[in-house]
Amino acid sequence: MTNQDIIEGQVKQVQGKIEDAYGDLTNSPEHDAHGKATEAAGEVQEGVGHIKEAIQNAVKKAELESSAQ
């Protein structure tokens, strides 16, 4: 099951890419920088989501193994 952080992180990455492209198109360093920062924040948020997901899976696996004994 995909968690909310993964989805929101991916959305931020797309938003950042769009703003970065807009900055390039309009020659706006502010939009370019903000877009890159938003994209990076999205990558971090997605990574956090993957870590949370891995922890949840490990906990579920441990619970199943302990209940099987």
C-alpha positions as a Markdown table, in Angstrom:
| # | Residue | x | y | z |
|---|---|---|---|---|
| 1 | Met | 0.0 | 0.0 | 0.0 |
| 2 | Thr | 1.4 | 3.3 | -1.0 |
| 3 | Asn | 1.4 | 5.9 | 1.7 |
| 4 | Gln | 0.4 | 9.6 | 1.4 |
| 5 | Asp | 4.0 | 10.9 | 1.7 |
| 6 | Ile | 5.0 | 9.0 | -1.5 |
| 7 | Ile | 2.1 | 10.4 | -3.4 |
| 8 | Glu | 2.5 | 14.0 | -2.1 |
| 9 | Gly | 6.3 | 13.8 | -2.8 |
| 10 | Gln | 5.7 | 12.8 | -6.4 |
| 11 | Val | 3.2 | 15.6 | -6.8 |
| 12 | Lys | 5.7 | 18.1 | -5.4 |
| 13 | Gln | 8.3 | 16.9 | -7.8 |
| 14 | Val | 6.0 | 17.4 | -10.8 |
| 15 | Gln | 5.1 | 20.9 | -9.5 |
| 16 | Gly | 8.8 | 21.7 | -9.1 |
| 17 | Lys | 9.6 | 20.5 | -12.6 |
| 18 | Ile | 6.8 | 22.7 | -14.0 |
| 19 | Glu | 8.0 | 25.8 | -12.1 |
| 20 | Asp | 11.6 | 25.1 | -13.1 |
| 21 | Ala | 10.6 | 24.8 | -16.8 |
| 22 | Tyr | 8.6 | 28.0 | -16.5 |
| 23 | Gly | 11.6 | 29.7 | -15.0 |
| 24 | Asp | 13.7 | 28.5 | -17.9 |
| 25 | Leu | 11.1 | 29.6 | -20.4 |
| 26 | Thr | 10.7 | 33.1 | -18.9 |
| 27 | Asn | 14.3 | 33.5 | -17.9 |
| 28 | Ser | 13.2 | 33.9 | -14.3 |
| 29 | Pro | 15.9 | 32.8 | -11.8 |
| 30 | Glu | 13.4 | 33.0 | -8.9 |
| 31 | His | 11.0 | 30.5 | -10.5 |
| 32 | Asp | 13.9 | 28.3 | -11.6 |
| 33 | Ala | 15.4 | 28.2 | -8.1 |
| 34 | His | 12.0 | 27.7 | -6.4 |
| 35 | Gly | 11.1 | 25.0 | -8.8 |
| 36 | Lys | 14.3 | 23.1 | -8.1 |
| 37 | Ala | 13.8 | 23.5 | -4.3 |
| 38 | Thr | 10.2 | 22.2 | -4.6 |
| 39 | Glu | 11.4 | 19.3 | -6.7 |
| 40 | Ala | 14.1 | 18.5 | -4.1 |
| 41 | Ala | 11.6 | 18.7 | -1.3 |
| 42 | Gly | 9.3 | 16.3 | -3.1 |
| 43 | Glu | 12.2 | 13.8 | -3.5 |
| 44 | Val | 12.9 | 14.0 | 0.2 |
| 45 | Gln | 9.2 | 13.5 | 1.1 |
| 46 | Glu | 8.9 | 10.6 | -1.3 |
| 47 | Gly | 12.0 | 9.0 | 0.3 |
| 48 | Val | 10.5 | 9.5 | 3.8 |
| 49 | Gly | 7.4 | 7.7 | 2.5 |
| 50 | His | 9.4 | 4.8 | 1.2 |
| 51 | Ile | 11.2 | 4.5 | 4.6 |
| 52 | Lys | 7.8 | 4.6 | 6.4 |
| 53 | Glu | 6.5 | 1.9 | 4.1 |
| 54 | Ala | 9.6 | -0.3 | 4.7 |
| 55 | Ile | 9.2 | 0.1 | 8.5 |
| 56 | Gln | 5.5 | -0.8 | 8.3 |
| 57 | Asn | 6.3 | -3.8 | 6.2 |
| 58 | Ala | 9.0 | -5.0 | 8.6 |
| 59 | Val | 6.7 | -4.6 | 11.6 |
| 60 | Lys | 3.9 | -6.6 | 9.8 |
| 61 | Lys | 6.4 | -9.3 | 8.9 |
| 62 | Ala | 7.7 | -9.5 | 12.5 |
| 63 | Glu | 4.1 | -9.6 | 13.8 |
| 64 | Leu | 3.2 | -12.5 | 11.5 |
| 65 | Glu | 6.4 | -14.4 | 12.4 |
| 66 | Ser | 5.8 | -14.0 | 16.1 |
| 67 | Ser | 2.1 | -15.0 | 15.8 |
| 68 | Ala | 3.1 | -18.1 | 13.8 |
| 69 | Gln | 5.2 | -19.4 | 16.7 |
